[in-house]
């Protein structure tokens, strides 16, 4: 393969694949597995819904549900082989990166209004970066597979951010309690 993006993509992969022990990179890559990332999002969705942000929680869940709907057709269409498995196809874009970014960033957006520091966003960025790094270093994905997933999921997260930024109406706060900053009745 060649081209203005593919040549450096392959050169970078050849330089870094297996530069770190597989036991480490495989665990990092596993952060993007559905059984690891999605429960984090589900817990954040439950927390947000309990705090009166059911719409934001549902938007985050919808964003996560759309990930395979976006990634799988592109994998089929491009049929790109993997770095260590040139006979196999379906590596572009990275589903693990898309899952990690969407789950962790959406969870951060849902819990951020209830924290005083920016740790949710920093943690989501760290977990996504570790996943992406593990995937590339292990040889599961080319760097462009990972980058494509990050770009592909950005619109989904913008929708979650918009939903999470909507103020909670006092009449919709759970259990009849006033919303934060509202005096009790």
Secondary structure, DSSP 8 states (H G I E B T S, - for coil): --STTHHHHHHHHHHHTTSS-HHHHHHHHHTTSHHHHHHHHHHHHHHHHHTT-HHHHHHHHHHHHHHHHHHHHHHHHH--B-SS-TT-B--SS-HHHHHHHHHHHHHHHHHHTT-SSTHHHHHHHHHHHHHHHHHHHHTSS-HHHHHHHHHHHHHHHHHHHHHHHS---GGGSGGG---TT----
